[in-house]
Amino acid sequence: MDISEIKGLYKEVFKSYAHPSLEEHVQKIIELDAYLPYSSTFFCITNTRDLTFEYVSKNMGSCLGLDKNLFETQGMRYFWSRMHPKDIEIWIGALNDLMIFTLNEISVEDRSKMSYTWNYRVKDSKGVYVNIIQNTTPIEFDADNKPIIGLAHYTVLDSRVKMEICASAKLLNENNEYETKYFNNFSQKLLSDLISNRERDVIRLLILSHSSKSIAQKLNISPNTVDTHRRNILKKFNISSTGELIGILKMNSSII
């Protein structure tokens, strides 16, 4: 998926028509940024109508080593261009589901109280794909009450941390506490979708310690066909042994 495709999908998700003023919001954030210490987090004010960053905090450079001017001049297109290719489609799906959930399940009055979180990988200045956890709170809405301006916080984690792509939506309730209203593990969902029904049958029998010969007899297929299914399953999970597969599936039973 190239940048033009991402742009089209992103704009479809956040299609907007109004033109609210941003001056007060931006000015307050700029004033606060001068007093914040350097850390592994940075924040931006995002404009999903124009696909721009209205402001990028000083910590972005220390977190990713990237040129702040590229964020400010090229906007989200530049950021997308550095996203891990395997994460893009899942990320778009997560954004789309979050928007559908918000429009269908969250009242207009509560949308300003929502906070959204998702994660993906981005290539830093050293060419390493680091983990990004993004938390965005809407601060402006269009005429259709879709969030278009957000305050986004980005936490950067080491590339060696293995993270599945998840998305969540939380509501600031009357007790001033964030209450989870939506959660989905999109990496697990995508992997589950890749597994055929026959492969699912093979997996269940493998977990029960059946041999290829035994599985073949139960499913009325040849042992060679079972071995082919086993190889395809390992490839889809990107692992090398049946033992490792069984361990993963026992901890993530929802996959099967």
N, C-alpha and C positions, 0 to 999 in steps of 0.2 A: 504494500500500500504506500503510495507516494504522498508528498505534502499536499498536492492539490486535492487528492481524495480525502485526506484528513480534514482539510479546510471545509470541504463541502459537507462532510458528516457532522463536524463540530457546529457549523453554522445552522444546520438543520435542527440539531438538538437545542441550540440556544437562539432560535430565530427571534429577532427583536425589532421593534419599530420606534420606541420612544427615545428621547434624547435628554435624559436627566443631567443636571449639573453635578460635576464631581469636585468642584474646587474646594469645598469645605472638608470633605472626606480626605482628599489628597493632602491638604495642608496639615491636618491633624497628624496624619501618619508620618509625614516628613519631619515634623517637630519632635515626635517621639523617637524616631530612628536615631537621631543624633545622640541620645542618651543610653541606647541599648548596648550591652557588651557584645563582643564577638563570641560566636558560638557555632554549633553545628546546625543551626536553623537560620533561615532567612524568610522574608515575606515580600509579597508583591500585591499591588492592587490590580486585579485583572478586569479587562473589559471584553466580554465575550461577544459583544455586538461588533466591535471594530477589530477584534482579535489582537488587542494590544495590551501592554503592561503600562498602566498609568503611573506606576511608581515601582521601583525595584530597590530593596533595602541594601545597605552597605555590606551586609554579611554574605550576600550572594557570591561575591568574589572569593572570600575566604573559604566558603563551603565547596564551590565547584571549580574555582580557578578560572572562570570564564569572564569575558569582557562584558561589563555591565551595559556598555553602549549598544552592543548587539541585541540585548534584551529590549532596550528602550527603542531602538530604531527598527528592528525587524520583528519584534513582538513574538507572538505565540508560534509563528511559523518557524522561527529560529529554534525555539525550545523543542518543538515537535521533531525538528530535523535531527536532534540529538537523542531522541527516545529510542530505546531498544526495539528493533524491528518486530520481535516476537511479542512485545507488550502492546503494540499500537491497537490492534484489532480488539483485544480484550478490554483495553482502556476505553475505547469508544463505546463498546457495549455497556460498560459500567456506567459511563456518563449518561447514556441514553436511558438505561433502566432507572437511574436516580431521578432524571427529569420526569419520566412517565410516572414514577411513584409520587413525586412531589405534586404534580398537576392533578393526579387522581385521588390521592389520599390525604394531602395536607391542605387545610383551609387557607384561604387567602390571608386571613388575619394572623395565622401562625407561620407563614413562610419567612418572615423576617426573623424568626426565632430559631431557624434551622441551621445546622452545621453539618457539612458533608466531608467525608474522608475517603481517600482512595490511594493506591500506591502504584508505582511503576519504576522502571530503571532509566537513567539518563547518563549519557557519556560525559565525563568531566574533562578538564583540560589535559589530563594525562592519557586520555583514551580509555579510561576504565568506566564500566557501567556501574554506577553506584545506585543504591536504593533511595527512592524518594517517597516519603509519606506526605501527601498533601492534604491539608485541612482547609476548607474554604467556607467562609460565612458570608452570605449575601448581604449587600448593603444598599443596593439599588435594584429596582424592578422596572420592567417595561410596562406598556399599557395593558398587556395581557397577564400581568403579574408573574412573569417569568423572570428569574434572577439573571441580571446581565452584568452587574458590577459586584465583585467579591473581594474580600480581604483573604488572601491565601497565604497560609504558613507552610513552609516546606522544611521537613526534617530529613537530613542526609545521613544514611546508614552505610556501613562498609559493604563493599560488593560481595564479601564472603558470606554475608547473612542471606540465607535462602528464604525468599518471601513469595507466597502465592498472592496473586492480585485479588484484593478484596475491596469492597465498597460499603460504606455505611452512611446512614442519615440519622441525626440525633436532633431532638427537639428540646429547647430550654423550657422546662415546664414551670408551673406556678410556684414550685418550691425552689426555683432558681437552680435546678439540677438538670443536666443533660440526660434525656431518656432516649434509648435506642429505639428507633421506629422501623429501621430497615437494615438488613445485613445480607451480603451475598459474597460467596467465594467464587469468583469468576474463573480462576485457573482450574479449580476442581471441576466446575461445571463444563468447561471446555474439554478437559480431559475425558470426563464421563461421556460427553457427546461423541468422542472419537472411538469409543469402544463399541464394537458390534454386539448384537445379542448373543451370537455364538461364542464370541470371545468372553462375554460375561459368564456364560455357562462353564467354559473352561476354567476361568478364574475361580469361580465358586468351588469347583471340584479340586483345584490345586490347593486351595486353602484348607480343604478337608484331607489333604495329604494323599490324594489319589495319584497313581502313576499315569503316564501317557496311555499305556495299554488299558488301564481301568477306565480312564476318561473316554477312550475310544469306544469301549464296549457300552458304556452308559449312554453316550450320545449317538451311537450307531454310525460312527465315522471311523476312518482308518487311523492308526497310530501316527502315520506320516502327516496326516492333516492336523492332528492334535499338535504335533511338534511345530508345524508351520504357524498355527495360532499362537503357540507359546513364544516363538521368535518375534512375531508381529506385536504381541502384547509388550514384551520387553523393550522393543524399539519405541513404541508409543510412550512408555514411561521413562525412556532414556536411562535404563538400568541394564545391568549385565547378568544378573542371576535370578533364578526363580525364588531363592531364599529371600533376597532383598525385596522382590515383588510382594511376597506374602507378608513380610514385615510392614511394608507401606500400607497394604490394603487392610491389615488388621487394625492399624491406627486410623485409617480413613475409610471406614466401612460404607460411607455414603456414596463413594465412587461406584460401587457395584450394587 
